Amino acid sequence: MQAHDQYNGVFLTSDSQFAGHLSIAGADSLVKLIGKSFWAKPETQYSDIHGMLGDGRKASLLDCVFAGQTQHRFDENAQFESTFFPNYVVVGEEFIRSNESVIRAVRYHFKNIASLLSGHKTFQSLDPDPDYVRRLLEEDHKRSVKIAEKHGWSKRPFEPEIGEHPHLLYFSGVWEIIAADTKLGRISLTNRTSHGMGTAAGIGIDNKVTANIEFVEPKTLEAAVRALCTLHGLFELSLGRRQRYRWIELELTHRTKGEEHNLHQTARLYWSLCNERVDDDSKTHRVDVLLAPDRRPGEFATVAAGWMDGVATMGDPRERFATAFFGRYGINRIVGAANMFDLLPESHAPKKKDPDALLRAAVEQCREIFKTLPDSFAKQSVFSALGRVGTASLRDKVYHQADKVIAPVGYKFPDLHLPCKHAVMARNHYVHGSQASFDYQEHFTEFAFITDTLEFVFAASDLLDLGWDLESWIGEARGMSHPFSAYIINYPENMRRLKALVSK
């Protein structure tokens, strides 16, 4: 479908009362509406604006934010200009509104999606025998003749040109690579190929692997984007870095008009802020990718379905993980990495830790002693601390998740609890002002290692819960293009450095 990336041109509102200018330019997108009066200032923070582009396509500007007004005077006349920032621009055959559940599916392509797959079985380069190529071309010519006779078209003569060493480019014709059913709908990866007829300059087959979510029930734009972000988060974790959206396509409940086939309309979504946090376009080597849809399709389908279905309970901790994992090393990153364990639901980490009889008795004695004292802030602080006895600490939660990693591959991570312990101590130092176990600024390598440990333990235990085979991945990973593969390779040396440091 026609793309409007970097559209910079005329915009006419649907009621023709305002003309203006629309610029689709990511975070710099804006629409200026000019008329005989100001556009009615919206009563809410977000509003929808509908209009026509210069090529006649309909543009729905959704969740627009008011950005200002300017009045221009020309002699005795005046023009009134209102400016908005559109969070989303949907270009298609029909207008849609932000509160309408009209999105049946969302399909999109991001820059490094091909790194998830090898494609060796799907796309091949062949060097066949010349006689075989002649037979192949004869069969193709016969099919062309039948089609021409059916439609009354002119027939082309069979005049093959075949040399001694013909070369064929091959697409298997398999469109769906992998699919999984979830509560939300069907998610899949598909091939989307394109090719020309061939010229003296050559011929080739281009492909854009497309990620798809086909919803059980139509969604609003907000719900569709939320689902898109959830799936994209899994791909970013699997590849180990933020991924840049290239295009996003919506399939609507509306039907096409004036066409032979009764199809659902498609529209292009331009999400103004989708790539704001992407600053690294480097690729991940295929052998380091955590989930391989083509090499381990069953595992990918199981993990992806569990990931999508678990968003209600795991959405917050995973979002906290992403803001830490893809950030810069420092105080905010290690605090965020620890915070995601506090956000884990009770089903994934212990909330209670039953004290033994002696500890329970001591708690009761302390309560009785402090009851006799005058009321004060210190007294309430002690009661608050006593009330937390028996509640799992942050260290308990981290160790619980670390044990999930140790169970299948403990031989790879000896003494894993040690960097976990010092990561929690570092977090407590920055949050509560407690004693630091070493100088985190002076010993940055060790500080980065304990930060990486928290992130690796969190993500690996999450994926293990969903059915990921960590041991198989470790056996296949041979590079350092993913942060986790680098973590594994550097683990022995980093542990040696940490032990030497904290033993002083």
C-alpha positions as CSV (number, residue, x, y, z in Angstrom):
1,M,0.0,0.0,0.0
2,Q,1.0,3.6,-0.5
3,A,3.3,4.9,2.2
4,H,3.3,8.4,3.6
5,D,6.5,8.4,5.6
6,Q,7.8,11.9,5.9
7,Y,4.6,13.3,4.4
8,N,4.9,17.0,4.4
9,G,1.9,18.7,2.7
10,V,-1.6,20.0,2.6
11,F,-4.3,18.9,5.1
12,L,-8.0,19.7,4.7
13,T,-10.3,19.0,7.6
14,S,-13.3,16.7,6.9
15,D,-15.8,19.5,7.2
16,S,-13.7,21.8,4.9
17,Q,-13.7,24.6,7.5
18,F,-10.0,24.5,8.0
19,A,-7.1,24.0,5.7
20,G,-3.6,23.5,6.8
21,H,-0.3,21.6,6.8
22,L,0.5,18.1,8.1
23,S,4.1,16.9,8.7
24,I,4.6,13.2,9.5
25,A,8.1,13.3,11.0
26,G,8.3,11.1,14.1
27,A,8.7,13.2,17.3
28,D,8.6,16.4,15.2
29,S,5.2,15.6,13.7
30,L,2.6,18.4,13.8
31,V,-0.5,19.7,12.1
32,K,-1.3,23.3,11.6
33,L,-5.0,24.2,11.0
34,I,-5.8,27.6,9.5
35,G,-9.3,29.1,9.3
36,K,-11.4,32.1,10.0
37,S,-11.4,31.3,13.7
38,F,-9.3,29.2,16.0
39,W,-9.9,25.4,16.1
40,A,-12.1,24.7,19.1
41,K,-9.7,24.1,22.0
42,P,-10.3,20.5,23.2
43,E,-11.7,20.0,26.6
44,T,-9.6,16.9,27.2
45,Q,-5.9,16.4,26.9
46,Y,-6.2,14.3,23.7
47,S,-8.5,14.8,20.8
48,D,-9.1,13.4,17.3
49,I,-8.8,15.4,14.1
50,H,-9.9,14.0,10.7
51,G,-9.0,15.3,7.2
52,M,-7.8,14.7,3.7
53,L,-4.3,14.6,2.4
54,G,-3.1,16.1,-0.9
55,D,-3.4,12.7,-2.7
56,G,-7.0,12.2,-1.5
57,R,-6.3,9.7,1.2
58,K,-8.1,10.0,4.5
59,A,-6.0,10.8,7.6
60,S,-7.2,10.2,11.1
61,L,-5.0,12.2,13.6
62,L,-5.6,10.5,16.9
63,D,-4.7,11.5,20.5
64,C,-3.6,14.9,19.3
65,V,-2.1,17.3,21.9
66,F,-2.8,21.0,21.7
67,A,0.4,22.9,21.1
68,G,-0.6,26.5,20.6
69,Q,-2.4,29.2,18.6
70,T,-1.3,32.1,16.4
71,Q,-3.2,34.9,14.8
72,H,-2.0,36.3,11.4
73,R,-3.3,39.7,10.1
74,F,-3.3,40.7,6.4
75,D,-4.6,44.2,5.9
76,E,-8.2,43.9,7.2
77,N,-8.3,40.2,7.1
78,A,-7.1,37.7,9.7
79,Q,-6.3,34.1,9.8
80,F,-6.2,31.9,12.9
81,E,-3.7,29.1,13.2
82,S,-4.0,26.2,15.7
83,T,-1.2,23.7,16.1
84,F,-1.4,20.1,17.4
85,F,1.0,17.3,17.9
86,P,-0.6,14.0,16.7
87,N,0.5,10.9,18.6
88,Y,-0.9,8.7,15.9
89,V,-1.7,9.2,12.2
90,V,-3.8,6.5,10.5
91,V,-3.9,6.9,6.7
92,G,-6.5,4.8,4.8
93,E,-9.8,4.7,2.9
94,E,-11.9,5.6,5.9
95,F,-11.7,7.6,9.1
96,I,-11.3,5.9,12.4
97,R,-11.6,7.3,16.0
98,S,-9.5,6.5,19.0
99,N,-12.4,5.1,21.0
100,E,-13.7,2.8,18.2
101,S,-13.0,-1.0,18.3
102,V,-12.3,-1.4,14.6
103,I,-8.8,-2.9,14.4
104,R,-8.9,-6.6,13.5
105,A,-5.2,-7.1,13.2
106,V,-1.9,-5.3,13.4
107,R,1.1,-6.2,11.2
108,Y,4.5,-4.6,11.4
109,H,8.2,-4.9,10.4
110,F,11.2,-3.8,12.4
111,K,14.7,-3.3,11.3
112,N,16.5,-6.4,12.6
113,I,13.6,-8.9,12.5
114,A,15.5,-11.0,9.9
115,S,18.1,-11.7,12.6
116,L,15.6,-14.0,14.2
117,L,15.7,-16.4,11.3
118,S,18.1,-18.1,9.0
119,G,15.8,-18.3,5.9
120,H,18.1,-21.0,4.4
121,K,15.1,-23.3,3.6
122,T,12.9,-20.4,2.4
123,F,15.3,-18.6,0.0
124,Q,18.0,-20.4,-2.0
125,S,20.3,-19.9,-4.9
126,L,20.4,-22.9,-7.3
127,D,22.7,-24.0,-10.1
128,P,20.6,-26.5,-12.0
129,D,21.3,-28.5,-15.1
130,P,20.4,-26.6,-18.4
131,D,18.0,-29.3,-19.5
132,Y,16.1,-29.1,-16.2
133,V,15.8,-25.3,-16.6
134,R,14.4,-25.8,-20.1
135,R,11.8,-28.3,-18.8
136,L,10.9,-25.9,-16.0
137,L,10.5,-22.9,-18.5
138,E,8.3,-25.1,-20.8
139,E,5.9,-26.0,-18.0
140,D,5.7,-22.3,-16.9
141,H,5.1,-21.3,-20.6
142,K,2.2,-23.8,-20.8
143,R,0.6,-22.4,-17.8
144,S,0.9,-18.9,-19.2
145,V,-0.7,-20.0,-22.5
146,K,-3.7,-21.5,-20.6
147,I,-4.2,-18.3,-18.6
148,A,-3.9,-16.2,-21.8
149,E,-6.5,-18.4,-23.6
150,K,-8.9,-18.1,-20.7
151,H,-8.8,-14.3,-20.6
152,G,-8.4,-13.7,-24.4
153,W,-4.9,-12.3,-24.0
154,S,-2.2,-12.4,-26.6
155,K,0.2,-15.3,-26.3
156,R,4.0,-14.8,-26.1
157,P,6.2,-17.2,-28.1
158,F,8.4,-19.8,-26.3
159,E,11.9,-18.5,-26.9
160,P,14.1,-19.5,-23.9
161,E,17.6,-18.3,-23.5
162,I,19.6,-20.8,-21.5
163,G,23.4,-20.9,-21.2
164,E,25.7,-23.5,-20.0
165,H,25.5,-22.5,-16.4
166,P,22.0,-21.2,-15.5
167,H,21.4,-19.7,-12.1
168,L,18.0,-19.7,-10.3
169,L,16.8,-17.7,-7.3
170,Y,14.2,-19.6,-5.3
171,F,11.4,-18.8,-2.8
172,S,9.8,-21.8,-1.3
173,G,6.3,-20.2,-1.3
174,V,5.9,-20.7,2.4
175,W,4.2,-17.6,3.7
176,E,3.6,-18.4,7.4
177,I,6.9,-19.0,9.2
178,I,5.5,-19.7,12.8
179,A,2.2,-19.1,14.6
180,A,0.8,-19.4,18.1
181,D,-2.7,-18.9,19.5
182,T,-3.1,-16.8,22.6
183,K,-6.0,-15.4,24.6
184,L,-5.7,-12.1,22.7
185,G,-5.5,-13.7,19.3
186,R,-3.2,-15.4,16.8
187,I,0.4,-14.1,16.6
188,S,2.6,-15.1,13.7
189,L,5.7,-14.3,11.6
190,T,5.1,-14.3,7.9
191,N,7.1,-13.7,4.7
192,R,6.1,-10.7,2.5
193,T,8.1,-11.0,-0.8
194,S,8.4,-8.7,-3.7
195,H,10.2,-8.9,-7.1
196,G,10.4,-7.3,-10.5
197,M,10.1,-8.9,-13.9
198,G,13.8,-8.7,-14.5
199,T,15.8,-6.3,-16.6
200,A,19.3,-6.0,-18.0
201,A,20.3,-4.8,-14.6
202,G,19.3,-8.1,-13.1
203,I,16.5,-9.6,-10.9
204,G,16.1,-10.4,-7.2
205,I,13.6,-11.4,-4.5
206,D,13.1,-9.0,-1.6
207,N,11.5,-10.1,1.6
208,K,10.2,-8.3,4.7
209,V,9.5,-10.7,7.6
210,T,6.3,-9.4,9.1
211,A,5.1,-9.9,12.7
212,N,1.3,-10.1,13.0
213,I,-1.3,-10.1,15.8
214,E,-4.8,-11.1,14.6
215,F,-7.2,-10.3,17.4
216,V,-10.1,-12.5,18.6
217,E,-12.2,-9.3,19.0
218,P,-11.6,-6.0,17.3
219,K,-9.6,-3.5,19.3
220,T,-9.3,0.2,19.8
221,L,-6.0,1.8,18.6
222,E,-4.8,2.1,22.2
223,A,-5.4,-1.7,22.9
224,A,-3.8,-2.7,19.6
225,V,-0.7,-0.6,20.3
226,R,-0.5,-2.0,23.8
227,A,-0.5,-5.6,22.3
228,L,2.0,-4.5,19.7
229,C,4.4,-3.2,22.5
230,T,4.0,-6.5,24.4
231,L,5.0,-8.6,21.4
232,H,7.8,-6.2,20.4
233,G,9.2,-6.4,24.0
234,L,9.7,-10.1,23.5
235,F,11.6,-9.6,20.2
236,E,13.7,-6.9,21.9
237,L,14.6,-9.2,24.7
238,S,15.4,-12.0,22.3
239,L,17.7,-9.8,20.3
240,G,19.1,-8.0,23.3
241,R,18.6,-4.4,22.2
242,R,15.9,-1.9,21.2
243,Q,14.5,-2.4,17.8
244,R,13.4,0.3,15.3
245,Y,9.9,0.1,13.9
246,R,10.0,0.4,10.1
247,W,6.3,0.3,9.3
248,I,3.0,-0.6,11.0
249,E,-0.1,-1.7,9.1
250,L,-3.7,-2.0,10.5
251,E,-6.4,-4.3,9.2
252,L,-9.8,-2.8,9.9
253,T,-13.3,-4.1,10.2
254,H,-14.3,-1.8,7.3
255,R,-14.7,-3.4,3.9
256,T,-13.1,-2.2,0.7
257,K,-15.3,-0.3,-1.7
258,G,-15.6,-0.7,-5.5
259,E,-13.3,-3.7,-5.7
260,E,-13.9,-7.2,-7.1
261,H,-13.0,-9.0,-3.9
262,N,-14.8,-8.2,-0.6
263,L,-11.7,-7.6,1.6
264,H,-11.0,-5.8,4.8
265,Q,-9.5,-2.4,4.5
266,T,-5.9,-1.8,5.5
267,A,-4.4,1.4,6.8
268,R,-0.9,2.6,7.6
269,L,-0.2,3.7,11.1
270,Y,2.4,6.4,11.8
271,W,3.2,6.3,15.5
272,S,5.0,9.5,16.3
273,L,7.0,8.4,19.3
274,C,7.6,4.7,18.5
275,N,11.3,5.0,17.9
276,E,12.2,7.6,20.5
277,R,14.1,5.2,22.7
278,V,16.1,3.5,19.9
279,D,19.7,4.6,19.6
280,D,21.4,1.4,18.7
281,D,20.8,-0.3,15.3
282,S,23.5,-2.9,15.6
283,K,22.6,-6.5,14.7
284,T,22.5,-9.6,16.9
285,H,24.1,-12.6,15.4
286,R,21.6,-15.4,14.8
287,V,23.4,-17.9,17.0
288,D,23.0,-15.6,20.0
289,V,19.3,-14.9,19.6
290,L,17.4,-16.2,22.7
291,L,14.4,-17.6,20.8
292,A,14.9,-19.1,17.3
293,P,11.5,-19.4,15.5
294,D,12.9,-21.5,12.7
295,R,15.4,-23.7,14.6
296,R,13.1,-24.3,17.7
297,P,9.6,-23.4,16.5
298,G,7.8,-25.3,19.3
299,E,9.7,-23.5,22.0
300,F,9.1,-20.1,20.3
301,A,5.4,-20.7,20.0
302,T,5.1,-21.8,23.6
303,V,7.1,-18.9,25.0
304,A,5.4,-16.3,22.8
305,A,1.9,-17.5,23.8
306,G,2.8,-17.5,27.5
307,W,4.4,-14.0,27.2
308,M,1.3,-12.5,25.6
309,D,-1.1,-14.3,28.0
310,G,0.9,-13.2,31.1
311,V,0.9,-9.5,30.4
312,A,-1.7,-8.9,33.2
313,T,0.6,-10.2,35.9
314,M,4.1,-9.7,34.4
315,G,3.5,-6.5,32.4
316,D,4.8,-4.1,35.0
317,P,8.0,-6.0,36.0
318,R,8.9,-6.6,32.4
319,E,8.4,-3.0,31.5
320,R,10.7,-2.1,34.5
321,F,13.2,-4.6,33.2
322,A,13.2,-3.0,29.7
323,T,13.8,0.5,31.1
324,A,16.8,-0.8,33.1
325,F,18.2,-3.3,30.6
326,F,18.3,-0.9,27.7
327,G,19.6,2.1,29.7
328,R,23.1,3.3,30.7
329,Y,24.9,1.8,33.7
330,G,24.5,3.9,36.8
331,I,22.4,4.4,39.9
332,N,19.1,4.4,38.0
333,R,19.8,1.2,36.2
334,I,20.7,-0.9,39.2
335,V,17.8,0.5,41.2
336,G,15.5,-0.3,38.4
337,A,17.0,-3.8,38.0
338,A,16.2,-4.5,41.6
339,N,12.8,-2.9,41.5
340,M,11.5,-5.4,38.9
341,F,11.9,-8.2,41.5
342,D,9.7,-6.2,44.0
343,L,7.1,-6.0,41.2
344,L,6.9,-9.7,40.6
345,P,3.5,-11.3,41.4
346,E,3.2,-13.8,44.2
347,S,2.9,-16.6,41.7
348,H,6.5,-15.9,40.5
349,A,8.3,-14.9,43.7
350,P,7.7,-15.6,47.5
351,K,5.9,-12.8,49.3
352,K,6.1,-14.6,52.7
353,K,8.9,-16.3,54.5
354,D,7.6,-18.0,57.7
355,P,9.9,-17.2,60.7
356,D,10.9,-20.0,63.1
357,A,9.4,-20.3,66.6
358,L,12.3,-18.4,68.3
359,L,11.9,-15.5,65.9
360,R,8.2,-15.3,66.4
361,A,8.6,-15.3,70.1
362,A,11.2,-12.5,69.9
363,V,8.8,-10.4,67.8
364,E,6.0,-10.8,70.3
365,Q,8.3,-9.9,73.2
366,C,9.4,-6.7,71.4
367,R,5.8,-5.8,70.7
368,E,5.0,-6.1,74.4
369,I,8.0,-4.0,75.4
370,F,7.3,-1.2,72.9
371,K,3.6,-1.0,73.8
372,T,4.5,0.5,77.2
373,L,6.5,3.3,75.7
374,P,5.0,6.7,74.8
375,D,3.8,7.1,71.3
376,S,6.5,8.5,68.9
377,F,7.7,8.2,65.4
378,A,10.5,5.9,66.5
379,K,7.9,3.6,68.2
380,Q,5.8,3.4,65.0
381,S,9.0,2.7,62.9
382,V,9.8,-0.3,65.2
383,F,6.2,-1.6,64.9
384,S,6.4,-1.2,61.2
385,A,9.7,-3.2,61.1
386,L,8.3,-5.9,63.3
387,G,5.3,-6.2,61.0
388,R,7.6,-6.9,58.1
389,V,9.1,-9.9,59.8
390,G,8.1,-12.9,57.8
391,T,7.8,-10.9,54.6
392,A,10.2,-12.0,51.9
393,S,13.0,-9.5,51.4
394,L,14.3,-8.3,48.1
395,R,17.2,-10.7,48.5
396,D,14.8,-13.6,49.1
397,K,13.0,-12.8,45.8
398,V,16.3,-12.5,43.8
399,Y,17.6,-15.8,45.2
400,H,14.3,-17.5,44.4
401,Q,14.6,-16.4,40.8
402,A,18.3,-17.3,40.7
403,D,17.5,-20.8,41.9
404,K,15.4,-21.3,38.7
405,V,18.5,-20.5,36.7
406,I,20.8,-22.7,38.9
407,A,18.5,-25.7,38.6
408,P,19.2,-26.4,34.8
409,V,22.6,-24.7,34.3
410,G,24.2,-24.2,37.8
411,Y,27.4,-25.6,36.5
412,K,27.7,-22.5,34.3
413,F,27.1,-20.1,37.1
414,P,28.9,-21.2,40.3
415,D,28.2,-19.0,43.3
416,L,25.5,-17.1,41.5
417,H,24.0,-15.9,44.8
418,L,27.2,-13.9,45.5
419,P,26.8,-11.2,42.8
420,C,23.0,-11.3,43.5
421,K,23.7,-10.5,47.2
422,H,26.1,-7.6,46.3
423,A,23.6,-6.2,43.7
424,V,20.9,-6.0,46.4
425,M,23.4,-4.4,48.8
426,A,24.2,-1.8,46.1
427,R,20.5,-1.1,45.6
428,N,20.0,-0.7,49.3
429,H,22.9,1.7,49.5
430,Y,21.4,4.0,46.8
431,V,17.9,3.7,48.1
432,H,18.3,3.5,51.9
433,G,21.8,4.8,52.4
434,S,23.1,1.6,53.9
435,Q,26.7,0.5,53.9
436,A,28.2,-0.1,50.4
437,S,30.1,-3.4,50.0
438,F,32.7,-1.6,47.7
439,D,33.2,1.7,45.9
440,Y,30.9,1.4,43.0
441,Q,32.3,4.3,41.1
442,E,35.9,3.2,41.5
443,H,35.2,-0.4,40.6
444,F,32.9,0.1,37.7
445,T,33.5,-3.3,36.0
446,E,32.4,-5.1,39.1
447,F,29.4,-2.7,39.5
448,A,28.4,-3.4,35.9
449,F,28.7,-7.2,36.6
450,I,26.3,-7.2,39.5
451,T,23.9,-5.1,37.6
452,D,24.0,-7.5,34.7
453,T,23.5,-10.4,37.1
454,L,20.2,-8.9,38.3
455,E,19.0,-8.4,34.7
456,F,20.1,-11.8,33.5
457,V,18.5,-13.6,36.5
458,F,15.2,-11.8,36.0
459,A,14.9,-12.3,32.3
460,A,16.2,-15.9,32.2
461,S,13.9,-17.0,35.1
462,D,11.0,-15.3,33.4
463,L,11.6,-17.1,30.1
464,L,12.3,-20.4,31.9
465,D,8.9,-20.1,33.5
466,L,7.4,-19.8,30.0
467,G,9.2,-22.9,28.6
468,W,12.5,-21.6,27.4
469,D,15.3,-24.2,27.1
470,L,18.2,-22.2,28.6
471,E,20.6,-25.1,28.5
472,S,20.1,-25.6,24.7
473,W,20.6,-21.9,24.1
474,I,23.8,-21.9,26.0
475,G,25.0,-24.8,24.0
476,E,24.3,-23.0,20.7
477,A,25.3,-19.4,21.6
478,R,28.8,-18.9,20.3
479,G,29.2,-15.1,20.0
480,M,29.0,-12.0,22.2
481,S,26.4,-10.0,20.2
482,H,23.7,-10.5,22.8
483,P,24.3,-9.1,26.3
484,F,23.4,-12.5,27.8
485,S,25.9,-14.4,25.7
486,A,28.6,-11.9,26.7
487,Y,27.5,-12.2,30.3
488,I,28.0,-16.0,30.2
489,I,31.4,-15.9,28.4
490,N,32.7,-13.2,30.9
491,Y,31.2,-14.8,34.0
492,P,34.3,-16.6,35.2
493,E,36.6,-13.6,35.0
494,N,34.0,-11.3,36.5
495,M,33.4,-13.6,39.4
496,R,37.1,-13.8,40.0
497,R,37.3,-10.0,40.1
498,L,34.3,-9.7,42.4
499,K,35.5,-12.3,44.9
500,A,38.9,-10.7,45.0
501,L,37.4,-7.3,45.7
502,V,34.8,-8.2,48.4
503,S,37.3,-10.4,50.2
504,K,39.5,-7.4,51.0
